[in-house]
Amino acid sequence: MRHAYLITVHKNFRILEQFMKVLDQKGTDFYVLIDKKINTCLEKVCTYIPKNSKVIELESLKINWGGASLIEAELNLLRRASTGRYDYYHFMQGADFPIKTKEEIEHFFEINRGCEFIDYEPGNYEFAKYKCDYWHMFVNYPRYRTSKGLKILNHSFVKIQKFFRINRHDRELFHGSALCSITDECAKYILSKEKDIKKRYRYCLAADEVFLQTEIYNSKFRDRLYYNDERYSNARLIDWNRRNGNSPYVFKVEDFDLLINAKNKVFARKFEEDEYEVVDKLYQLLK
């Protein structure tokens, strides 16, 4: 099988380097887009040159948390990689790492060939509705994530829209992780709707956690969604039970056994360089 890893990153370049070392093999390539706000390039922050894989760095893009720029980054990566006609396209970020060997990952996707690995939570309809059924006019401002004033202003504007029963979308919305693995056919379907996606989700809040779930569930690919552990799964281990605010738990070295013994999961999130010991331990096992 052929795999394309589509990676958006703004830090944790040491983890990214180990990520590529573990997965380096023929038929696997890495497409990397660095947040323009970091003002660097891959050559400066990553010294590893894969022996068998190709590394393609895309033009940097300013990525603002919660805004439409993250969807734009993902579509840029997908469009560029789609010319390679891979079996699977894996959306990743700099805080992700494999928890299985490349041979085990290959076997997992081979036995589940044709499935779309997209996480979505049916019970989170109201959350998806809040994010995408109302106009969030301030989320594309660079300071939105850190500005309490902009967040209050945005929420107040949403409350006004709720009062007047404004509804931007005419279909059911779904919410889940922005990280997923999709087939070539599914990738081409998403790209065929690129113009509509950019328009539809332009003024939504964190729509990278809604647009793929919604577009796929409202298409023929709905019947291909991978279902495991009583939910639709993206084959990634993400611990929200020990969450830190709006972010998932950061795995530590004491979580090593939990990570390597996870069933039906081949990647995990979240890792940080200040907890690098667990990443190094995984690397030593998987390399």
SEKE-317921 format. One record per residue (C-alpha): x, y, z; residue number from 1. Coordinates in steps of 0.001 Angstrom, whole numbers. Example, Ala and Ser with C-alpha at 12.3 -4.5 7.8 and 13.67 -1.06 7.14 Angstrom:
<atoms>
ATOM / x / y / z / n
ATOM / 12300 / -4500 / 7800 / 1;
ATOM / 13670 / -1060 / 7140 / 2;
</atoms>
This chain:
<atoms>
ATOM / x / y / z / n
ATOM / 0 / 0 / 0 / 1;
ATOM / 1012 / 3611 / -494 / 2;
ATOM / 613 / 6136 / 2319 / 3;
ATOM / 788 / 9940 / 2412 / 4;
ATOM / 1172 / 11653 / 5777 / 5;
ATOM / -215 / 15202 / 5660 / 6;
ATOM / 1336 / 17080 / 8557 / 7;
ATOM / 642 / 20585 / 9834 / 8;
ATOM / 3182 / 21670 / 12419 / 9;
ATOM / 4232 / 24736 / 14400 / 10;
ATOM / 6460 / 23137 / 17064 / 11;
ATOM / 7683 / 19716 / 18255 / 12;
ATOM / 10042 / 19381 / 15292 / 13;
ATOM / 12150 / 16863 / 17187 / 14;
ATOM / 9065 / 14648 / 17478 / 15;
ATOM / 8342 / 15145 / 13768 / 16;
ATOM / 11859 / 13973 / 12937 / 17;
ATOM / 11417 / 10771 / 14966 / 18;
ATOM / 7984 / 10300 / 13390 / 19;
ATOM / 9549 / 10225 / 9930 / 20;
ATOM / 12360 / 7917 / 11055 / 21;
ATOM / 9877 / 5331 / 12334 / 22;
ATOM / 7714 / 5370 / 9190 / 23;
ATOM / 10397 / 5793 / 6517 / 24;
ATOM / 9824 / 3162 / 3809 / 25;
ATOM / 9113 / 2830 / 104 / 26;
ATOM / 5547 / 3811 / -714 / 27;
ATOM / 5300 / 6212 / 2231 / 28;
ATOM / 5774 / 9966 / 1775 / 29;
ATOM / 5506 / 12989 / 4054 / 30;
ATOM / 3835 / 16272 / 3109 / 31;
ATOM / 4644 / 18997 / 5618 / 32;
ATOM / 3133 / 22456 / 6050 / 33;
ATOM / 4715 / 24702 / 8688 / 34;
ATOM / 2756 / 27530 / 10276 / 35;
ATOM / 4080 / 30737 / 8709 / 36;
ATOM / 4055 / 32477 / 12090 / 37;
ATOM / 7058 / 30325 / 13081 / 38;
ATOM / 9109 / 31919 / 10282 / 39;
ATOM / 11225 / 28868 / 9501 / 40;
ATOM / 11517 / 26037 / 7001 / 41;
ATOM / 11840 / 22295 / 7409 / 42;
ATOM / 15490 / 22284 / 6380 / 43;
ATOM / 16376 / 24457 / 9387 / 44;
ATOM / 14477 / 22485 / 12039 / 45;
ATOM / 14697 / 18894 / 10795 / 46;
ATOM / 18049 / 17362 / 9861 / 47;
ATOM / 16796 / 13857 / 9084 / 48;
ATOM / 16658 / 12875 / 5414 / 49;
ATOM / 14570 / 9717 / 4846 / 50;
ATOM / 16274 / 6917 / 2932 / 51;
ATOM / 13169 / 5621 / 1165 / 52;
ATOM / 10390 / 8186 / 1624 / 53;
ATOM / 9980 / 11564 / -24 / 54;
ATOM / 9504 / 14711 / 2049 / 55;
ATOM / 7559 / 17484 / 333 / 56;
ATOM / 7339 / 20832 / 2113 / 57;
ATOM / 4433 / 23032 / 1076 / 58;
ATOM / 4399 / 26808 / 1112 / 59;
ATOM / 3856 / 28072 / 4645 / 60;
ATOM / 491 / 29445 / 5697 / 61;
ATOM / -486 / 31563 / 8694 / 62;
ATOM / -2687 / 29267 / 10753 / 63;
ATOM / -5004 / 30846 / 13310 / 64;
ATOM / -6567 / 28607 / 15950 / 65;
ATOM / -10311 / 28279 / 15469 / 66;
ATOM / -10287 / 29926 / 12045 / 67;
ATOM / -10653 / 28795 / 8454 / 68;
ATOM / -6902 / 28754 / 7836 / 69;
ATOM / -6526 / 25252 / 9280 / 70;
ATOM / -9054 / 23872 / 6786 / 71;
ATOM / -7176 / 25699 / 4036 / 72;
ATOM / -3910 / 24092 / 5192 / 73;
ATOM / -5473 / 20622 / 5192 / 74;
ATOM / -6950 / 21103 / 1723 / 75;
ATOM / -3606 / 22401 / 410 / 76;
ATOM / -1878 / 19285 / 1721 / 77;
ATOM / -4540 / 16970 / 341 / 78;
ATOM / -4550 / 18632 / -3080 / 79;
ATOM / -761 / 18406 / -3375 / 80;
ATOM / -585 / 14791 / -2208 / 81;
ATOM / -3535 / 13588 / -4291 / 82;
ATOM / -1450 / 13720 / -7465 / 83;
ATOM / 518 / 10781 / -6048 / 84;
ATOM / -2565 / 8525 / -5915 / 85;
ATOM / -1942 / 7002 / -2500 / 86;
ATOM / -4084 / 4308 / -926 / 87;
ATOM / -4460 / 6364 / 2260 / 88;
ATOM / -3999 / 9998 / 3240 / 89;
ATOM / -3362 / 10497 / 6954 / 90;
ATOM / -4041 / 13929 / 8470 / 91;
ATOM / -1536 / 14460 / 11279 / 92;
ATOM / -124 / 17260 / 13422 / 93;
ATOM / 3194 / 17819 / 15133 / 94;
ATOM / 1906 / 16393 / 18418 / 95;
ATOM / 1147 / 12949 / 16925 / 96;
ATOM / 3242 / 9776 / 16922 / 97;
ATOM / 2853 / 6155 / 15789 / 98;
ATOM / 2307 / 3497 / 18454 / 99;
ATOM / 2730 / 545 / 16088 / 100;
ATOM / 5563 / -452 / 13755 / 101;
ATOM / 5271 / 446 / 10089 / 102;
ATOM / 4642 / -3242 / 9352 / 103;
ATOM / 1773 / -3327 / 11848 / 104;
ATOM / 350 / -88 / 10441 / 105;
ATOM / 540 / -1535 / 6932 / 106;
ATOM / -1263 / -4703 / 8065 / 107;
ATOM / -3965 / -2725 / 9879 / 108;
ATOM / -4879 / -673 / 6829 / 109;
ATOM / -4581 / -3674 / 4528 / 110;
ATOM / -7132 / -5741 / 6454 / 111;
ATOM / -9398 / -2683 / 6641 / 112;
ATOM / -8779 / -1557 / 3070 / 113;
ATOM / -11535 / 705 / 1767 / 114;
ATOM / -12628 / 1971 / 5185 / 115;
ATOM / -12639 / 5677 / 6014 / 116;
ATOM / -11108 / 6322 / 9434 / 117;
ATOM / -12982 / 9393 / 10645 / 118;
ATOM / -13864 / 9991 / 14268 / 119;
ATOM / -17264 / 11451 / 14958 / 120;
ATOM / -19489 / 11726 / 17987 / 121;
ATOM / -23243 / 11458 / 17271 / 122;
ATOM / -24031 / 12895 / 20706 / 123;
ATOM / -22150 / 16107 / 19959 / 124;
ATOM / -24633 / 17507 / 17454 / 125;
ATOM / -25261 / 20638 / 19540 / 126;
ATOM / -21522 / 21328 / 19745 / 127;
ATOM / -21231 / 21036 / 15959 / 128;
ATOM / -24294 / 23249 / 15579 / 129;
ATOM / -22772 / 25946 / 17811 / 130;
ATOM / -19547 / 25882 / 15810 / 131;
ATOM / -21002 / 25920 / 12320 / 132;
ATOM / -24675 / 26889 / 12274 / 133;
ATOM / -23961 / 30474 / 13353 / 134;
ATOM / -21705 / 33185 / 11991 / 135;
ATOM / -18452 / 33477 / 13981 / 136;
ATOM / -17219 / 36723 / 12512 / 137;
ATOM / -14099 / 37160 / 14670 / 138;
ATOM / -12449 / 33716 / 14644 / 139;
ATOM / -10161 / 34499 / 11708 / 140;
ATOM / -8476 / 37328 / 13612 / 141;
ATOM / -4890 / 36316 / 14539 / 142;
ATOM / -5427 / 37305 / 18191 / 143;
ATOM / -8717 / 35418 / 18635 / 144;
ATOM / -7262 / 32543 / 20676 / 145;
ATOM / -5653 / 34834 / 23252 / 146;
ATOM / -8167 / 37696 / 23269 / 147;
ATOM / -10857 / 37430 / 25924 / 148;
ATOM / -12583 / 40472 / 24433 / 149;
ATOM / -12876 / 38936 / 20961 / 150;
ATOM / -14243 / 35706 / 22433 / 151;
ATOM / -16884 / 37580 / 24433 / 152;
ATOM / -17812 / 39607 / 21354 / 153;
ATOM / -18051 / 36465 / 19235 / 154;
ATOM / -20183 / 34596 / 21783 / 155;
ATOM / -22504 / 37592 / 22164 / 156;
ATOM / -23008 / 37728 / 18407 / 157;
ATOM / -23878 / 34006 / 18403 / 158;
ATOM / -26462 / 34572 / 21159 / 159;
ATOM / -28132 / 37246 / 19024 / 160;
ATOM / -28288 / 34799 / 16102 / 161;
ATOM / -29810 / 32135 / 18354 / 162;
ATOM / -32484 / 34608 / 19453 / 163;
ATOM / -33425 / 35270 / 15834 / 164;
ATOM / -33179 / 31523 / 15050 / 165;
ATOM / -30583 / 31946 / 12353 / 166;
ATOM / -29538 / 28636 / 10803 / 167;
ATOM / -26746 / 28666 / 8225 / 168;
ATOM / -26890 / 25016 / 7190 / 169;
ATOM / -29675 / 22888 / 5815 / 170;
ATOM / -28319 / 19517 / 6926 / 171;
ATOM / -27211 / 17686 / 10031 / 172;
ATOM / -23760 / 18562 / 11334 / 173;
ATOM / -21278 / 16204 / 12992 / 174;
ATOM / -18319 / 16774 / 15286 / 175;
ATOM / -15132 / 14813 / 15933 / 176;
ATOM / -11347 / 14813 / 15740 / 177;
ATOM / -9660 / 16719 / 12919 / 178;
ATOM / -7236 / 13815 / 12521 / 179;
ATOM / -8298 / 11094 / 10105 / 180;
ATOM / -7189 / 8630 / 7428 / 181;
ATOM / -9076 / 8556 / 4130 / 182;
ATOM / -8871 / 6655 / 851 / 183;
ATOM / -7890 / 8090 / -2513 / 184;
ATOM / -11495 / 8009 / -3713 / 185;
ATOM / -12655 / 9889 / -633 / 186;
ATOM / -9831 / 12416 / -1006 / 187;
ATOM / -10878 / 13163 / -4571 / 188;
ATOM / -14479 / 13611 / -3422 / 189;
ATOM / -13425 / 16147 / -781 / 190;
ATOM / -11300 / 18043 / -3298 / 191;
ATOM / -14200 / 18143 / -5757 / 192;
ATOM / -16104 / 20100 / -3099 / 193;
ATOM / -13195 / 22354 / -2120 / 194;
ATOM / -14778 / 25609 / -3297 / 195;
ATOM / -18033 / 24862 / -1478 / 196;
ATOM / -16189 / 23755 / 1674 / 197;
ATOM / -14190 / 26979 / 1856 / 198;
ATOM / -17342 / 29059 / 1436 / 199;
ATOM / -19514 / 26989 / 3787 / 200;
ATOM / -17051 / 26876 / 6683 / 201;
ATOM / -15407 / 30281 / 6267 / 202;
ATOM / -16934 / 31892 / 9367 / 203;
ATOM / -17235 / 28848 / 11611 / 204;
ATOM / -15480 / 28113 / 14891 / 205;
ATOM / -12885 / 25309 / 14741 / 206;
ATOM / -14617 / 23833 / 11703 / 207;
ATOM / -11679 / 21494 / 11083 / 208;
ATOM / -13456 / 19312 / 13678 / 209;
ATOM / -16732 / 19443 / 11743 / 210;
ATOM / -16261 / 19737 / 7986 / 211;
ATOM / -14909 / 16264 / 7181 / 212;
ATOM / -17362 / 14527 / 9486 / 213;
ATOM / -20279 / 16430 / 7965 / 214;
ATOM / -19221 / 16133 / 4327 / 215;
ATOM / -18517 / 12405 / 4585 / 216;
ATOM / -21580 / 11506 / 6630 / 217;
ATOM / -23756 / 13243 / 4049 / 218;
ATOM / -22215 / 11259 / 1174 / 219;
ATOM / -21937 / 7678 / -63 / 220;
ATOM / -18761 / 7323 / 2023 / 221;
ATOM / -20915 / 7194 / 5139 / 222;
ATOM / -21244 / 3425 / 4610 / 223;
ATOM / -17464 / 3021 / 4641 / 224;
ATOM / -16798 / 4602 / 8038 / 225;
ATOM / -14672 / 2408 / 10283 / 226;
ATOM / -16641 / 1392 / 13361 / 227;
ATOM / -14877 / 11 / 16415 / 228;
ATOM / -15133 / 123 / 20189 / 229;
ATOM / -18783 / 1178 / 19883 / 230;
ATOM / -18004 / 4342 / 17935 / 231;
ATOM / -16752 / 5583 / 14587 / 232;
ATOM / -12989 / 5655 / 14991 / 233;
ATOM / -9984 / 7327 / 13369 / 234;
ATOM / -7572 / 4639 / 14688 / 235;
ATOM / -5907 / 7164 / 16990 / 236;
ATOM / -5542 / 7010 / 20760 / 237;
ATOM / -6502 / 10398 / 22214 / 238;
ATOM / -7145 / 10754 / 25943 / 239;
ATOM / -9877 / 13304 / 26630 / 240;
ATOM / -10670 / 11885 / 30075 / 241;
ATOM / -7537 / 13547 / 31459 / 242;
ATOM / -7893 / 16608 / 29280 / 243;
ATOM / -6217 / 19948 / 29944 / 244;
ATOM / -8885 / 22536 / 29164 / 245;
ATOM / -9606 / 22331 / 25433 / 246;
ATOM / -6604 / 20095 / 24777 / 247;
ATOM / -6239 / 16333 / 25221 / 248;
ATOM / -3956 / 14809 / 27820 / 249;
ATOM / -215 / 14862 / 27038 / 250;
ATOM / 1165 / 11336 / 27266 / 251;
ATOM / 4068 / 10690 / 29627 / 252;
ATOM / 6545 / 7856 / 30017 / 253;
ATOM / 4312 / 6183 / 32619 / 254;
ATOM / 1694 / 5792 / 29861 / 255;
ATOM / 4016 / 3669 / 27717 / 256;
ATOM / 2235 / 347 / 28317 / 257;
ATOM / -1139 / 1972 / 27679 / 258;
ATOM / 129 / 3256 / 24344 / 259;
ATOM / 1729 / 103 / 22980 / 260;
ATOM / -1155 / -2132 / 24109 / 261;
ATOM / -3937 / 5 / 22612 / 262;
ATOM / -6205 / -2115 / 20414 / 263;
ATOM / -7321 / -951 / 16969 / 264;
ATOM / -5174 / 2181 / 17309 / 265;
ATOM / -2030 / 2812 / 15293 / 266;
ATOM / -1300 / 6469 / 16134 / 267;
ATOM / -1632 / 8522 / 19312 / 268;
ATOM / -1970 / 12136 / 20353 / 269;
ATOM / -845 / 14204 / 22261 / 270;
ATOM / 2916 / 14372 / 22723 / 271;
ATOM / 5091 / 17332 / 23661 / 272;
ATOM / 8851 / 17805 / 23704 / 273;
ATOM / 8883 / 18579 / 27434 / 274;
ATOM / 7686 / 14968 / 27880 / 275;
ATOM / 10094 / 13619 / 25285 / 276;
ATOM / 11075 / 10496 / 27244 / 277;
ATOM / 7939 / 8633 / 26163 / 278;
ATOM / 8541 / 9573 / 22507 / 279;
ATOM / 12105 / 8291 / 22678 / 280;
ATOM / 10960 / 5055 / 24303 / 281;
ATOM / 8400 / 4533 / 21536 / 282;
ATOM / 11022 / 5313 / 18918 / 283;
ATOM / 13450 / 2751 / 20346 / 284;
ATOM / 10709 / 111 / 20234 / 285;
ATOM / 9338 / 916 / 16784 / 286;
ATOM / 12411 / 1843 / 14734 / 287;
</atoms>
